[in-house]
Amino acid sequence: MDLTFERGEANSPRGHALVYFRDTTNPEKVSATYLILLPVSVDLKKYVPPFLAGQMPMGGEADLSAFAFPPAPEPVESYDFLVSVAEARGDDLIFAGNRSLSDAAQMMGIIGEMLAEYGSRYQIGAPASPQIDTPGGSPATTDSDSSGTSAPAQPAGDHTVDDVVYAMMNEADQLGELTKLTGRLRFAAEGGDDDTAGDATAHMQAIAIHVASNRHIDLLINAALDKSEVGGQLAQLYLERAYALYREDYLRVKALDEDIERVGS
């Protein structure tokens, strides 16, 4: 997905950004949302009654570490207003293109994909974990092995726990996770990051097992792996198609199938 950084560095985001869209029918109409990547992990289960904790997607922690609010862009008074706010707050300012802003569900999917890509760029551009001086005066590193290199939080390719979580999700949450992973996969594929691309692909394939086959997640993955502009367009269309099937909006599905055939031909 194309993110145009008008303020901030595309390869080293700040972790908080104003993202704005212009309406396709009226480019002077501007709507925006705010992306936030929390520097501190939060386990929401500690703050809700136990009987509600099991209803929280992904256990509550993953979904709050990075989020967009409002979930669909809301109108703002002007572009100049966004510029002044971004400068005053030290935010990244990102233009995300001209869109039909009336379809809130579609825009939520697009923002989810943007959030995933923004997060991927932040992780790639973030500095290495600093050394921490211990009381004894010896530096210690976080999550390190005896050689001093950072150890991965989870062994590569070990998605057993994730598969269980995906099986427990409802379809709305599964589609939301697919949206994030699609953005991560696109960014990794375009940047030649084979490890991240492989990891994102494995997660998407794990989710696909629990989603109806007519959602065509396999075709979504193939499109996301395609570095071309057509690949990006097809990935977005397949995502929108999966959401339309979930909403049982079959007229929209038919229109998207026609768009997919046109773009892919």
C-alpha positions as CSV (number, residue, x, y, z in Angstrom):
1,M,0.0,0.0,0.0
2,D,1.3,3.4,-0.9
3,L,1.8,5.7,2.1
4,T,3.0,9.2,1.3
5,F,4.8,10.7,4.2
6,E,4.3,14.4,4.1
7,R,5.9,14.8,7.5
8,G,8.3,12.3,9.1
9,E,10.5,9.6,7.6
10,A,8.9,6.7,5.7
11,N,11.7,4.4,6.7
12,S,11.7,5.4,10.4
13,P,8.2,6.3,11.6
14,R,7.7,8.0,14.9
15,G,5.1,5.5,16.1
16,H,2.2,7.9,16.0
17,A,0.7,9.4,12.8
18,L,-2.2,11.4,11.4
19,V,-3.4,9.7,8.2
20,Y,-5.8,11.5,5.9
21,F,-7.8,10.8,2.8
22,R,-9.5,12.9,0.2
23,D,-12.9,12.0,-1.1
24,T,-12.9,10.9,-4.8
25,T,-16.1,12.8,-5.5
26,N,-14.9,16.0,-3.7
27,P,-11.1,16.2,-3.2
28,E,-11.6,19.3,-1.0
29,K,-13.3,17.0,1.6
30,V,-10.7,15.6,4.0
31,S,-11.1,12.8,6.5
32,A,-8.5,11.5,8.9
33,T,-7.7,8.9,11.5
34,Y,-4.8,8.5,14.0
35,L,-2.4,5.6,14.1
36,I,-0.7,4.7,17.5
37,L,2.0,2.1,18.2
38,L,2.2,1.7,22.0
39,P,5.8,1.5,23.4
40,V,4.4,-0.5,26.4
41,S,2.5,-3.8,25.9
42,V,-0.9,-3.9,27.6
43,D,-2.7,-7.0,28.7
44,L,-6.3,-5.9,28.8
45,K,-7.4,-9.1,30.6
46,K,-6.1,-7.5,33.8
47,Y,-8.6,-4.7,33.6
48,V,-11.8,-6.5,32.7
49,P,-14.0,-9.0,34.6
50,P,-12.8,-12.6,34.1
51,F,-16.0,-13.6,32.5
52,L,-15.4,-11.0,29.7
53,A,-11.7,-11.7,29.2
54,G,-12.3,-14.8,27.1
55,Q,-14.4,-12.8,24.6
56,M,-11.6,-10.4,23.8
57,P,-9.9,-11.1,20.4
58,M,-6.2,-12.2,20.6
59,G,-6.5,-12.2,24.4
60,G,-6.7,-8.4,24.3
61,E,-2.9,-7.7,24.2
62,A,-2.0,-7.7,20.5
63,D,-5.0,-5.6,19.4
64,L,-4.1,-2.8,21.7
65,S,-0.4,-2.6,21.0
66,A,-1.1,-1.0,17.7
67,F,-4.4,0.6,16.8
68,A,-6.2,3.2,14.7
69,F,-8.8,5.5,16.1
70,P,-11.3,6.3,14.9
71,P,-11.4,3.0,13.1
72,A,-12.8,4.6,9.9
73,P,-11.7,8.1,8.9
74,E,-13.8,11.0,10.2
75,P,-14.1,14.4,8.5
76,V,-11.8,17.2,9.6
77,E,-12.1,20.9,9.0
78,S,-9.2,21.2,6.5
79,Y,-5.9,19.9,5.3
80,D,-4.2,23.0,6.9
81,F,-5.7,22.0,10.2
82,L,-4.0,18.6,10.0
83,V,-0.7,20.1,9.1
84,S,-0.8,22.4,12.1
85,V,-1.8,19.6,14.5
86,A,0.9,17.3,13.2
87,E,3.6,20.0,13.6
88,A,2.4,20.9,17.1
89,R,2.3,17.3,18.3
90,G,5.3,16.0,16.4
91,D,3.2,13.5,14.5
92,D,3.9,11.8,11.2
93,L,1.5,13.1,8.5
94,I,0.6,10.6,5.9
95,F,-1.6,11.0,2.7
96,A,-3.3,7.7,1.9
97,G,-4.9,8.7,-1.4
98,N,-8.3,9.5,-2.8
99,R,-11.1,7.1,-1.6
100,S,-14.8,6.7,-1.5
101,L,-15.2,7.7,2.1
102,S,-18.9,6.7,2.4
103,D,-18.1,3.0,2.8
104,A,-17.1,2.7,6.4
105,A,-16.5,-1.0,6.4
106,Q,-14.2,-0.8,3.4
107,M,-12.3,2.1,4.9
108,M,-11.8,0.1,8.1
109,G,-10.2,-2.7,6.1
110,I,-7.9,-0.2,4.3
111,I,-6.9,1.4,7.6
112,G,-6.2,-2.0,9.1
113,E,-3.8,-2.7,6.2
114,M,-2.2,0.7,6.6
115,L,-1.7,0.1,10.3
116,A,0.1,-3.2,9.6
117,E,2.4,-1.6,7.1
118,Y,3.1,1.4,9.4
119,G,3.9,-1.0,12.2
120,S,6.2,-3.0,9.9
121,R,8.1,0.1,8.9
122,Y,8.4,1.1,12.5
123,Q,9.9,-2.2,13.5
124,I,12.4,-2.2,10.7
125,G,13.5,1.4,11.4
126,A,13.5,1.1,15.2
127,P,16.9,1.2,16.9
128,A,18.3,-1.9,18.5
129,S,17.3,-2.5,22.1
130,P,19.7,-0.5,24.3
131,Q,21.9,-2.0,27.0
132,I,20.8,-1.5,30.5
133,D,23.2,-1.0,33.4
134,T,22.6,-3.4,36.2
135,P,23.2,-2.5,39.8
136,G,26.5,-4.4,39.7
137,G,27.7,-2.2,36.9
138,S,27.6,-4.9,34.2
139,P,25.5,-4.1,31.1
140,A,22.7,-6.4,30.4
141,T,20.7,-6.9,27.2
142,T,17.1,-7.8,26.9
143,D,16.2,-11.3,25.6
144,S,19.8,-12.2,24.8
145,D,21.6,-15.5,24.7
146,S,25.1,-16.1,25.9
147,S,26.6,-14.7,22.7
148,G,24.9,-11.3,23.3
149,T,22.6,-11.6,20.3
150,S,18.9,-11.0,20.7
151,A,16.9,-14.1,20.9
152,P,13.6,-14.2,19.0
153,A,10.4,-14.0,21.1
154,Q,9.1,-17.1,19.3
155,P,11.0,-19.7,17.3
156,A,10.7,-19.1,13.6
157,G,8.0,-21.2,12.0
158,D,6.4,-22.2,15.3
159,H,2.8,-21.1,14.9
160,T,1.1,-23.8,17.0
161,V,-0.2,-21.3,19.5
162,D,-1.3,-18.9,16.8
163,D,-3.2,-21.6,15.1
164,V,-5.2,-22.3,18.3
165,V,-5.9,-18.5,18.6
166,Y,-7.0,-18.3,15.0
167,A,-9.4,-21.2,15.5
168,M,-11.0,-19.4,18.4
169,M,-11.5,-16.1,16.5
170,N,-14.8,-15.2,14.9
171,E,-14.6,-14.4,11.2
172,A,-14.6,-10.6,11.8
173,D,-11.4,-10.9,13.9
174,Q,-9.9,-13.4,11.4
175,L,-10.4,-10.9,8.6
176,G,-9.0,-8.1,10.7
177,E,-5.9,-10.2,11.3
178,L,-5.6,-11.0,7.6
179,T,-5.8,-7.3,6.8
180,K,-2.9,-6.6,9.1
181,L,-0.9,-9.5,7.7
182,T,-1.5,-8.5,4.1
183,G,0.0,-5.1,4.7
184,R,3.0,-6.7,6.4
185,L,3.4,-9.2,3.6
186,R,3.2,-6.5,0.9
187,F,5.8,-4.3,2.6
188,A,8.1,-7.3,3.1
189,A,7.8,-8.6,-0.4
190,E,8.4,-5.1,-1.9
191,G,11.5,-4.7,0.3
192,G,12.9,-8.1,-0.4
193,D,12.6,-9.2,3.3
194,D,12.1,-12.9,2.7
195,D,12.0,-13.9,6.4
196,T,9.2,-11.5,7.2
197,A,7.3,-12.4,4.0
198,G,7.6,-16.1,4.9
199,D,6.4,-15.5,8.4
200,A,3.4,-13.4,7.3
201,T,2.5,-16.0,4.6
202,A,2.6,-18.8,7.2
203,H,0.2,-16.9,9.5
204,M,-2.2,-16.1,6.6
205,Q,-2.2,-19.8,5.6
206,A,-2.9,-20.7,9.2
207,I,-5.9,-18.4,9.2
208,A,-7.1,-19.7,5.8
209,I,-7.6,-23.1,7.3
210,H,-10.4,-21.7,9.5
211,V,-12.0,-19.4,6.8
212,A,-14.5,-20.5,4.2
213,S,-12.7,-21.5,1.0
214,N,-14.8,-19.1,-1.1
215,R,-12.9,-16.2,0.6
216,H,-10.0,-17.2,-1.7
217,I,-7.3,-16.5,0.9
218,D,-4.8,-18.4,-1.3
219,L,-5.3,-16.0,-4.1
220,L,-5.0,-13.1,-1.7
221,I,-1.6,-14.4,-0.5
222,N,-0.4,-14.8,-4.1
223,A,-1.5,-11.3,-5.0
224,A,0.2,-9.9,-1.9
225,L,3.4,-11.6,-2.8
226,D,3.4,-10.0,-6.2
227,K,5.6,-6.9,-6.0
228,S,3.9,-5.2,-8.9
229,E,1.2,-2.5,-8.7
230,V,-1.3,-5.0,-10.1
231,G,-0.5,-7.4,-7.2
232,G,-1.3,-4.6,-4.7
233,Q,-4.5,-3.8,-6.4
234,L,-5.6,-7.5,-6.5
235,A,-4.7,-8.0,-2.8
236,Q,-6.9,-5.1,-1.9
237,L,-9.7,-6.4,-4.0
238,Y,-9.5,-9.9,-2.5
239,L,-9.6,-8.4,1.0
240,E,-12.6,-6.3,0.1
241,R,-14.3,-9.4,-1.4
242,A,-13.8,-11.4,1.7
243,Y,-15.3,-8.6,3.8
244,A,-18.3,-8.4,1.4
245,L,-18.9,-12.1,1.6
246,Y,-18.8,-11.9,5.4
247,R,-21.4,-9.1,5.3
248,E,-23.4,-11.2,2.7
249,D,-23.3,-8.2,0.4
250,Y,-23.5,-10.3,-2.8
251,L,-24.0,-7.4,-5.2
252,R,-20.7,-6.0,-3.9
253,V,-19.1,-9.4,-4.3
254,K,-20.2,-9.5,-8.0
255,A,-18.8,-6.1,-8.6
256,L,-15.5,-7.0,-7.0
257,D,-15.3,-10.2,-9.0
258,E,-15.6,-8.1,-12.2
259,D,-12.9,-5.7,-10.9
260,I,-10.6,-8.7,-10.1
261,E,-11.1,-10.1,-13.6
262,R,-10.4,-6.7,-15.2
263,V,-7.3,-5.9,-13.1
264,G,-5.9,-9.4,-13.5
265,S,-6.4,-9.7,-17.2
